[in-house]
Amino acid sequence: MFFGRGVTMGNGTDAGFAEALSGYARRWPDEAATVALFHALLADAENPFRRERLAGHFTASCWLVSRNGARVLLTHHRKLGLWLQLGGHADGERDLAAAALREAEEESGLPGLHIEPEIFDLDRHWIPEHKGVPAHWHYDVRFVVRAGWEEAYRVSAESLDLAWRGIAELAEDAAADASVRRMAGKWLAR
């Protein structure tokens, strides 16, 4: 099932998010250690949905697939210099599916996007120091977003470039980011 604006993951509550994480752990039991890290961050008293929490915070990303599901839209990330999925900070938004959809719309300029509210992938990665912001952990929650009829994207200021890439080719591309290859493999296994 796909949702447009107004989508919520787990009703936008911490309890709903915790249940969504548990559901993810049931689907991907080999990722139990990663899920445990996400549960621990969610239980932290300091708001983990704000970027100012430099001990680590949640981010929201999307696996933005073409209408036919054969390609994914990647960004040449301005700060990291890598080809990655679109996404960014939650900025206080506790509904990470809504944050991922917002990021997809802002970074691609594509209209008519639809999101699958089930968590597609989790990734905890280290972000290096940049322009005075100390190095810190991102706990990235990723969702599938599908393009509508329009696939002519617009490059935002957050990207050096955008490109549609074949998912099957990405799964085999040793030069691609490891988490992008993992998501390509998950997509192909669906």
N, C-alpha and C positions, 0 to 999 in steps of 0.2 A: 504494500500500500504506500502511496506517495502523498506528501502533504506540501502545500505551498505556505504562504504567510500564515502565522498563527500556530505553527507546529509546536508541539511540546514533547520533550523527552521526560518520561516519568512524571508528568504533570508539573514539571518545572520545580519540583521539590527535592531536597537532599535525600529524602527517603526513596523517592522515585529514581533518582540518579543511582543510589546504592543498589536498588533492585536491577536497574539496567546494567550496572557493572557485574552483578552476580549472574545475570543472564548471559552476558558476554563470556564470563568464566566457564559457564556450562557449555557454550558452543566451542570455546577454544581452551580446553583444559591444560594444554601445554603452556599457556600464558598466565597461569595462576599466580606466579610470583609478581608479574607486572600488575595484575588486577589488585593484588594485596597492597601494592604501593599506592594505587589510586584510591582504594578504600581508606587507607591511613591518612592520605592528604585530605580527603573529604571530611574525615572526623576531626581534623585539626581545628582548634578554637579560633585561630586567625583566619580571616576570610581567604580561602584559596582560589577564589574566582577573580581576584584583583591582581593586576600586574605588579603592584607595589610590594607584594609579598615575595621578597627576593629569596626566601628559602625554597621557593618553588610555587608554581601556580598552574591552574588549568588553562588550557588553550583549546580552541575548537577549529577543526579543519574539515575539508571535504574532499572526497574522491569524486570529482566532477566528471561524469561520464557523458559521452555523446548520446544522442537519442537512440542510436542502435546498440549502444553498450560496447562498442569495439575500441573506442579511443577514450583517453582521459586528458583533461586540460591541466597542464602543469605551468607553474610560474618559475621564471628564472629569478629567484629571490634576491632582492636588492641588497639586503644586509649580509646574507650568508653566501651568496654567489653560487647557489646550488639550484638544480631543477627539482622542485618539490610540489606537493599538493597545495592548493590555496587554503588559507586559513589565517588565524590570528588570535589575539587576546580576547578573553571573554569580557573584560572591562566591567566586571561586576555582574554580568548576566549569568544567572544560575541555570538557565535552560540552554545547554550547550548545543543542542540541535538548532535552536533559533539563532544562536551566535554563529554557527557554521554556515547556515543559510545566508545570514547577513554578510559574512565575509565573502562567500561565493558571489553574491550579487555585486558587492562593492569592488572586488578585485577583477571580475570578469566582464562586468557591464552587460551580461546576458540577461534577457528578460525571460519570464516563464519558467524559472527553475523550480524543481520539485525535490524534496528531501525524503529519504527513508529515515524514520526516527530511531531505528535500532542502531546501536553502536556497531560500526564496521571494523574499527581498528583502534588500538591504544598504543601509544608510543611515548616513553619517557626519554627525553634527550637533553643534553647539556647545551646551553646557549652561551657562547663566549662573551666576554665584556665587549660593550659597544658604546662609544660616545658617552662614557662616564657611568653607564648602567653596569653594575657588577655582573659577572657570570652567574648563571642560575639555571635551575631545572624547569623545563616545560613538561607538563603532563598533558599530552595532546590527545583529545578525544575526537575521533574521526567518523564522519558519516558519509553515506553515499548521497550525492546530489546528482540529479539527472537534468540534462539540458532539455529545453523545449524544442520548438521548430527552429529557432534562431541559434546558430552556432558561430556567428561572426563576433568574436570577442573584442573588447576594448582593453588595452594595457593601461593599468592604473599606475599612479606614482609609486606604489609599493613594489612594483616589479620592474626588472630590466626588460623582460619580454614574457609572452605567454606562447604556448604551442600545444596543439593537439598531438598526442603521441599514441601509437598503437599499443594497446595493453599487452597483447601477446609478446610483442617485441620488448617491451619494458621488463617483463618477467624474466627475460633471458639476458638483459643488458647488464653486464658486470660493472659497467661504469656508472650505472644509476644508483641513487641513494638506496641503501639496504631496506629502509622502511617502505620506499616506493615499490621496490621489487616484491616485498612481502605483500603489500596491498594488491599488486597486480596478480600475484599467485592466488590470493584469497578470492579476488574477483573471478578469475578463470575457473576456480573450483566450485563456484556457485551453481 
